[in-house]
């Protein structure tokens, strides 16, 4: 390494980094070669920082005195105070609001997944009993109390398993009311034989003491086999959420207005038919579930599916409904209703479960509906 390079390194010790090798040679004596300038750097370090000077001989700086100079300079550097390390500031963390749509959506996914896992481990009967909230209903020949129905199940009937996975989520702006839906597979073993049933489930969840609890559950069967390899998509939920009215419009909503909307919808079935009624009172991003058919997703498909099921069965009959219950979220933007529908002079009788969303038009509209005959 040449003398200029060492002179630059010596700036760490307070020396002039621009000092040329020739100046070092002149100060030390003309008999010093360029290769000895490395030692002379430390001589200047010693002079500037400690005041000590190495001895000179007639031929220049003695090797012994250079060794002393080197040791003195190293001792000085070792004794120099080390600057205190400034602790790094913690990275800014994103603040997640409890009512953030993604947070609510994720909590419902986790709740549904947890129920499916507990159903696998504990058996679905016990898992559901542990998940029910106050006033929960399931549907048999009409809505019935969920807890009493599941407690009455005879475990000796045979083993059964329930597998399911949510592929769509709905929820209120307040994060106190939600819905999960997706495919299920029910396997029953009896007398050494396995029987499998596939279909779609729709479950309503409410918050009790900051915990999601099941308050309504209904299924529809479909022929064939449904894959459980599905995933819910937040964007699809956000599209439905975008149809909600602003806070200023939903703040003063009442449960009575939701019940009145259901009355209008049933009247529309009688005057317009099922297809046109759903086109009028369904969201653009609606989902309709009826037995034996794939879900109707979107306004056109939803209307067609609902019409195909309803219109053939009640074309010449007057439909009436027997409300079973209703609930509205604290934010006033969503709610659900359930009960039964029958038709005069017909054996038509179905359970229904509807999830509603209040829109910018100032109307309640259907986001999800399930009908299941009994």
Buried (B, 14 or more C-beta within 10 A) or exposed (E): EEBEEBBEEBEEBEBEEEBEBEBBBEEBBEEBEEEBBBBBBBBBBBBBBEEBEBEEEEEBBBEEBBEBBBEBBEEBEEEEEEEEEEEEEEEEEEEEEEEEBEEBBBBBBEBBBEBBEBBEEEBBBBBBBEBBBEBBBBBEEBBEEBBEBBEEBEEEEEEBBBBBBBBBBBBBBBBBBBBBBBBBBBEBEEEEEEEEBBBBBBBBBBBEEEEBBBBBBBBBEBEEEBEBEBEBEBEBBEEBBEBBBEEEBBEEBEEEBBBEBBEEBBEBBBEBBBBBBBBBBBBBBBBBBBBEBEBBBBBEBBBBBBBBBBBEBBEEBEBEBEBBEBBBBEBBBBBBBBBBBBBEEBEBBBBBBBBBBBBEEEBBBBBBBBBBEE
